[in-house]
Amino acid sequence: MHDIKASKKMGNDIMVSFEVDGKNLFEAFNFQDLIDMKINASDLLDRPMSYRIDQAAHKIVSKK
């Protein structure tokens, strides 16, 4: 799991950025993906650092 550093709305997706081994990586999630994971899209955009990403599973989880 990696800490999400930033997020941005890009069309119908939310793009999140995170760091792995010193490299900035990006992954996109559509709104249905976020609903299925019970992630509030507005909160992810407003407070991206409150979330972590499991890149292999293409999943976002709250740090809480």
Phi and psi in radians as a Rosetta constraint file:
Dihedral C 1 N 2 CA 2 C 2 CIRCULARHARMONIC -2.216 0.35
Dihedral N 2 CA 2 C 2 N 3 CIRCULARHARMONIC 2.512 0.35
Dihedral C 2 N 3 CA 3 C 3 CIRCULARHARMONIC -1.236 0.35
Dihedral N 3 CA 3 C 3 N 4 CIRCULARHARMONIC 2.360 0.35
Dihedral C 3 N 4 CA 4 C 4 CIRCULARHARMONIC -1.390 0.35
Dihedral N 4 CA 4 C 4 N 5 CIRCULARHARMONIC 2.303 0.35
Dihedral C 4 N 5 CA 5 C 5 CIRCULARHARMONIC -1.674 0.35
Dihedral N 5 CA 5 C 5 N 6 CIRCULARHARMONIC -0.594 0.35
Dihedral C 5 N 6 CA 6 C 6 CIRCULARHARMONIC -2.764 0.35
Dihedral N 6 CA 6 C 6 N 7 CIRCULARHARMONIC 2.813 0.35
Dihedral C 6 N 7 CA 7 C 7 CIRCULARHARMONIC -2.544 0.35
Dihedral N 7 CA 7 C 7 N 8 CIRCULARHARMONIC 2.662 0.35
Dihedral C 7 N 8 CA 8 C 8 CIRCULARHARMONIC -2.669 0.35
Dihedral N 8 CA 8 C 8 N 9 CIRCULARHARMONIC 2.447 0.35
Dihedral C 8 N 9 CA 9 C 9 CIRCULARHARMONIC -1.345 0.35
Dihedral N 9 CA 9 C 9 N 10 CIRCULARHARMONIC 2.235 0.35
Dihedral C 9 N 10 CA 10 C 10 CIRCULARHARMONIC -2.303 0.35
Dihedral N 10 CA 10 C 10 N 11 CIRCULARHARMONIC 1.661 0.35
Dihedral C 10 N 11 CA 11 C 11 CIRCULARHARMONIC 1.147 0.35
Dihedral N 11 CA 11 C 11 N 12 CIRCULARHARMONIC -2.098 0.35
Dihedral C 11 N 12 CA 12 C 12 CIRCULARHARMONIC -1.685 0.35
Dihedral N 12 CA 12 C 12 N 13 CIRCULARHARMONIC 0.189 0.35
Dihedral C 12 N 13 CA 13 C 13 CIRCULARHARMONIC -2.143 0.35
Dihedral N 13 CA 13 C 13 N 14 CIRCULARHARMONIC 2.867 0.35
Dihedral C 13 N 14 CA 14 C 14 CIRCULARHARMONIC -2.009 0.35
Dihedral N 14 CA 14 C 14 N 15 CIRCULARHARMONIC 2.146 0.35
Dihedral C 14 N 15 CA 15 C 15 CIRCULARHARMONIC -1.648 0.35
Dihedral N 15 CA 15 C 15 N 16 CIRCULARHARMONIC 2.226 0.35
Dihedral C 15 N 16 CA 16 C 16 CIRCULARHARMONIC -1.983 0.35
Dihedral N 16 CA 16 C 16 N 17 CIRCULARHARMONIC 2.576 0.35
Dihedral C 16 N 17 CA 17 C 17 CIRCULARHARMONIC -2.067 0.35
Dihedral N 17 CA 17 C 17 N 18 CIRCULARHARMONIC 2.552 0.35
Dihedral C 17 N 18 CA 18 C 18 CIRCULARHARMONIC -2.681 0.35
Dihedral N 18 CA 18 C 18 N 19 CIRCULARHARMONIC 2.882 0.35
Dihedral C 18 N 19 CA 19 C 19 CIRCULARHARMONIC -1.977 0.35
Dihedral N 19 CA 19 C 19 N 20 CIRCULARHARMONIC 2.323 0.35
Dihedral C 19 N 20 CA 20 C 20 CIRCULARHARMONIC -2.323 0.35
Dihedral N 20 CA 20 C 20 N 21 CIRCULARHARMONIC 2.089 0.35
Dihedral C 20 N 21 CA 21 C 21 CIRCULARHARMONIC 0.909 0.35
Dihedral N 21 CA 21 C 21 N 22 CIRCULARHARMONIC 0.734 0.35
Dihedral C 21 N 22 CA 22 C 22 CIRCULARHARMONIC 1.397 0.35
Dihedral N 22 CA 22 C 22 N 23 CIRCULARHARMONIC 0.019 0.35
Dihedral C 22 N 23 CA 23 C 23 CIRCULARHARMONIC -1.874 0.35
Dihedral N 23 CA 23 C 23 N 24 CIRCULARHARMONIC 2.386 0.35
Dihedral C 23 N 24 CA 24 C 24 CIRCULARHARMONIC -1.416 0.35
Dihedral N 24 CA 24 C 24 N 25 CIRCULARHARMONIC 2.162 0.35
Dihedral C 24 N 25 CA 25 C 25 CIRCULARHARMONIC -2.061 0.35
Dihedral N 25 CA 25 C 25 N 26 CIRCULARHARMONIC 2.779 0.35
Dihedral C 25 N 26 CA 26 C 26 CIRCULARHARMONIC -2.292 0.35
Dihedral N 26 CA 26 C 26 N 27 CIRCULARHARMONIC 2.557 0.35
Dihedral C 26 N 27 CA 27 C 27 CIRCULARHARMONIC -2.568 0.35
Dihedral N 27 CA 27 C 27 N 28 CIRCULARHARMONIC 2.446 0.35
Dihedral C 27 N 28 CA 28 C 28 CIRCULARHARMONIC -1.812 0.35
Dihedral N 28 CA 28 C 28 N 29 CIRCULARHARMONIC 2.501 0.35
Dihedral C 28 N 29 CA 29 C 29 CIRCULARHARMONIC -2.272 0.35
Dihedral N 29 CA 29 C 29 N 30 CIRCULARHARMONIC 2.301 0.35
Dihedral C 29 N 30 CA 30 C 30 CIRCULARHARMONIC -1.494 0.35
Dihedral N 30 CA 30 C 30 N 31 CIRCULARHARMONIC 2.936 0.35
Dihedral C 30 N 31 CA 31 C 31 CIRCULARHARMONIC -1.115 0.35
Dihedral N 31 CA 31 C 31 N 32 CIRCULARHARMONIC -0.604 0.35
Dihedral C 31 N 32 CA 32 C 32 CIRCULARHARMONIC -1.155 0.35
Dihedral N 32 CA 32 C 32 N 33 CIRCULARHARMONIC -0.670 0.35
Dihedral C 32 N 33 CA 33 C 33 CIRCULARHARMONIC -0.989 0.35
Dihedral N 33 CA 33 C 33 N 34 CIRCULARHARMONIC -0.805 0.35
Dihedral C 33 N 34 CA 34 C 34 CIRCULARHARMONIC -1.155 0.35
Dihedral N 34 CA 34 C 34 N 35 CIRCULARHARMONIC -0.721 0.35
Dihedral C 34 N 35 CA 35 C 35 CIRCULARHARMONIC -1.070 0.35
Dihedral N 35 CA 35 C 35 N 36 CIRCULARHARMONIC -0.768 0.35
Dihedral C 35 N 36 CA 36 C 36 CIRCULARHARMONIC -1.087 0.35
Dihedral N 36 CA 36 C 36 N 37 CIRCULARHARMONIC -0.563 0.35
Dihedral C 36 N 37 CA 37 C 37 CIRCULARHARMONIC -1.545 0.35
Dihedral N 37 CA 37 C 37 N 38 CIRCULARHARMONIC 0.021 0.35
Dihedral C 37 N 38 CA 38 C 38 CIRCULARHARMONIC 1.032 0.35
Dihedral N 38 CA 38 C 38 N 39 CIRCULARHARMONIC 0.714 0.35
Dihedral C 38 N 39 CA 39 C 39 CIRCULARHARMONIC -1.827 0.35
Dihedral N 39 CA 39 C 39 N 40 CIRCULARHARMONIC 2.226 0.35
Dihedral C 39 N 40 CA 40 C 40 CIRCULARHARMONIC -1.361 0.35
Dihedral N 40 CA 40 C 40 N 41 CIRCULARHARMONIC 2.011 0.35
Dihedral C 40 N 41 CA 41 C 41 CIRCULARHARMONIC -1.058 0.35
Dihedral N 41 CA 41 C 41 N 42 CIRCULARHARMONIC -0.709 0.35
Dihedral C 41 N 42 CA 42 C 42 CIRCULARHARMONIC -1.104 0.35
Dihedral N 42 CA 42 C 42 N 43 CIRCULARHARMONIC -0.719 0.35
Dihedral C 42 N 43 CA 43 C 43 CIRCULARHARMONIC -1.167 0.35
Dihedral N 43 CA 43 C 43 N 44 CIRCULARHARMONIC -0.703 0.35
Dihedral C 43 N 44 CA 44 C 44 CIRCULARHARMONIC -1.071 0.35
Dihedral N 44 CA 44 C 44 N 45 CIRCULARHARMONIC -0.670 0.35
Dihedral C 44 N 45 CA 45 C 45 CIRCULARHARMONIC -1.252 0.35
Dihedral N 45 CA 45 C 45 N 46 CIRCULARHARMONIC -0.672 0.35
Dihedral C 45 N 46 CA 46 C 46 CIRCULARHARMONIC -1.388 0.35
Dihedral N 46 CA 46 C 46 N 47 CIRCULARHARMONIC -0.623 0.35
Dihedral C 46 N 47 CA 47 C 47 CIRCULARHARMONIC -2.340 0.35
Dihedral N 47 CA 47 C 47 N 48 CIRCULARHARMONIC 1.102 0.35
Dihedral C 47 N 48 CA 48 C 48 CIRCULARHARMONIC -1.071 0.35
Dihedral N 48 CA 48 C 48 N 49 CIRCULARHARMONIC -0.512 0.35
Dihedral C 48 N 49 CA 49 C 49 CIRCULARHARMONIC -1.275 0.35
Dihedral N 49 CA 49 C 49 N 50 CIRCULARHARMONIC -0.048 0.35
Dihedral C 49 N 50 CA 50 C 50 CIRCULARHARMONIC -1.546 0.35
Dihedral N 50 CA 50 C 50 N 51 CIRCULARHARMONIC 0.100 0.35
Dihedral C 50 N 51 CA 51 C 51 CIRCULARHARMONIC -2.246 0.35
Dihedral N 51 CA 51 C 51 N 52 CIRCULARHARMONIC 2.770 0.35
Dihedral C 51 N 52 CA 52 C 52 CIRCULARHARMONIC -2.203 0.35
Dihedral N 52 CA 52 C 52 N 53 CIRCULARHARMONIC 2.751 0.35
Dihedral C 52 N 53 CA 53 C 53 CIRCULARHARMONIC -2.131 0.35
Dihedral N 53 CA 53 C 53 N 54 CIRCULARHARMONIC 2.398 0.35
Dihedral C 53 N 54 CA 54 C 54 CIRCULARHARMONIC -1.826 0.35
Dihedral N 54 CA 54 C 54 N 55 CIRCULARHARMONIC 1.721 0.35
Dihedral C 54 N 55 CA 55 C 55 CIRCULARHARMONIC -1.114 0.35
Dihedral N 55 CA 55 C 55 N 56 CIRCULARHARMONIC -0.713 0.35
Dihedral C 55 N 56 CA 56 C 56 CIRCULARHARMONIC -1.102 0.35
Dihedral N 56 CA 56 C 56 N 57 CIRCULARHARMONIC -0.650 0.35
Dihedral C 56 N 57 CA 57 C 57 CIRCULARHARMONIC -1.600 0.35
Dihedral N 57 CA 57 C 57 N 58 CIRCULARHARMONIC -0.070 0.35
Dihedral C 57 N 58 CA 58 C 58 CIRCULARHARMONIC 0.893 0.35
Dihedral N 58 CA 58 C 58 N 59 CIRCULARHARMONIC 1.009 0.35
Dihedral C 58 N 59 CA 59 C 59 CIRCULARHARMONIC -2.423 0.35
Dihedral N 59 CA 59 C 59 N 60 CIRCULARHARMONIC 2.479 0.35
Dihedral C 59 N 60 CA 60 C 60 CIRCULARHARMONIC -1.960 0.35
Dihedral N 60 CA 60 C 60 N 61 CIRCULARHARMONIC 2.431 0.35
Dihedral C 60 N 61 CA 61 C 61 CIRCULARHARMONIC -2.318 0.35
Dihedral N 61 CA 61 C 61 N 62 CIRCULARHARMONIC 2.656 0.35
Dihedral C 61 N 62 CA 62 C 62 CIRCULARHARMONIC -1.355 0.35
Dihedral N 62 CA 62 C 62 N 63 CIRCULARHARMONIC 2.554 0.35
Dihedral C 62 N 63 CA 63 C 63 CIRCULARHARMONIC -1.288 0.35
Dihedral N 63 CA 63 C 63 N 64 CIRCULARHARMONIC -0.289 0.35
